[in-house]
Amino acid sequence: KALAGEETANYELPLLSKFGEPYTVLLNATTRRDARGKIIGVVGVGQDITTLNRLMAESKRVADDLTRLIETANAPIFGVDTQGQVTEWNQKLADLSQFSKSETLGKPLVTNFITEEYHGHVSLVLLKALHGEETASFELPLVKNGEKKAVLLLNATTRRGPDGEVIGVICVGQD
């Protein structure tokens, strides 16, 4: 393509070393022209991304394992973002609360799933966790259509993103 005048950017080129070891180069190729603009060759710049690809694959594997662990744990687990909207709702919690994951994701936890008399207390626990203060063993009554469905004993901890910034709260408990 570069010999035809079309630049190629971020092309992953799988290669083999002299000893048969696979590696991957991220390649950018651009047309080389003479003073009159005639194509006379190609200039390629590459970067070995083999280690980066391995690390990304391992990170994805770990993330997939943790997602499976949360989803299938025999303990109720949920998460909220910094606005208090549900981001995680595992199967055990779905069974206890009778709310499916799809019914909860993106909705405010306190106003939709907590009995009214506990709104203030649960909001305070979540706010503390958002500021780095963990809470152990707090009661959380869940409701559906105004009817109490389960009372959970939970621990709330701050959830952080890759840069260490607070992105929400994760709660793990028992019924």
N, C-alpha and C positions, 0 to 999 in steps of 0.2 A: 504494500500500500504506500509506504513512504517513497518508493521509487516512482510511483505514479503521482506524487505530489500531495498525498494525503497523510497527515501526521497521525501517529498512533500513540495514545497515552494510556498508562497504567495497564499494560498487557502482562499478565502473569505467564511467564515462560518456564515450564518445567524442564529441568536439565539433569544430566547425570555427570558426576565427577569422574575423573580418570579411574577411580577405584569402585565405580558403580553406585556411589552414594547419591540419592536423589536430593535435589535442592531446587528452589524456586527463585527466579529473578523477576522483579517488577521492572518492566522495560518501557521506556518512552523512545520512540523513533521519529525522527524528523528528516525531511528532505534536505540534502546538501546541494546548493546551487552555485554556479560560477557567476562571474560579474555580469553576464548577460541574462541571468535567470534560468539558464539551462540546467536541468537536473544532472548532477554528476556523481551522486551517491547518497548515502544515508548516514546519519549520525545517530547512534543509539546510546542511551544512558540507562544503566541498569543498577538495581540495588538488590542485594540478597535479602529476601524476606522469609527464608526458611524458618528461622527461629521464631519470628513474629507469628507465622502461620501455626507453628506448633503450640505456642503459648495461647493463641486465640482458640485453637481447638480444645486445649485443656481447660481454658476458662469456660467455654461453652459446655463442656462435659460436666464440670463442677456445678455450673448454674442449673443445668438440666437435672442433676442429682438432687440439688437442694429444692428445686421446684417439685420434684416427685416426692421428696421427703415431707414437705409442707402439705402437699395435697393429700397424701395417704396416711399421715400421722394419726395415731389413735388418740390425739388430743385436739381440742378445738383451737384453731389458729386463724387470726384475721389480721389485716393490716389496714392502716388508713394513711392518706397523704397529709400534707401540712394543712389542708383545708378541712380535714376530718372526713373525707370521702373514702369509701371502701376501695382498697386496691388488692386485697387478698381475702379469700374466704374459702377455707378448705372443706373437704367432704365431710369430716366429722362435725364441723360446725353447721354445715348444711343439713345434716341428719338431725342434729339437736334442735336447731331453730326452725326447721321446715321452710327455710328460705334457700333457694338454689343460689349458686355462685352468680349466675347471670342476673338474678333478681337484685343482687346487692352491689355488684361492682359499679363504681362511679356515683353511688348515692351517699348522702351524709349519714354516717353511722348513728349518731346520737338521736337525731330527730326521727329516723325511720325504723330503728331496730332496738331501741332502749326504752324501758318503761319510763314514763314521764317523771316520776319522783326521783329517778337516778340521773336525769339529764345533767344537772349541775356537777354532781360528783364525777361522773364519767368524763365530762368535758374537762374538768380540772386534772384528772389523771392523764388524759391525752395531752393537755397543754404542758404539764410537767415533763412528760416524756419527750415532747418536741423541744424542750429546753435542756435535755440531757439528764433529767432526774427520773430514774427508773422507779416503778412502783411494783411491789410484790403483793400478791394475795388480796386483790380487790374483787368485790362481788360485782357481777354484771348480769342483770336480768334482761333477757331478750324477749321481745314481743312480736306477735304477728296478728294483724287485724285486731289490735287492742287486747289480745289475750297473751298472758305470760306463757312462754314455751319452754324456757330453760333458765336456770341460774348457774352461771359459770364463776369459777374462782380463777382469776387471771393474773399474769405478770405482764407489765407493759414496759417495753424498752424502745429506745430511740433507734430509728432505722436511718442509716446514712448511705449516701451515694458514693461513687468511686473517688470523688475528691474530698470526702469527709463531711460534706454538707448534709444537714438534716433534710431528709426527704419524706419522713413520716414516722409512724409508730407501728411496731409489730407486737401483737399480744398472743401469748400462749397460755392455755389453761387446762382446767379439768372441770367436768360437770359434777 
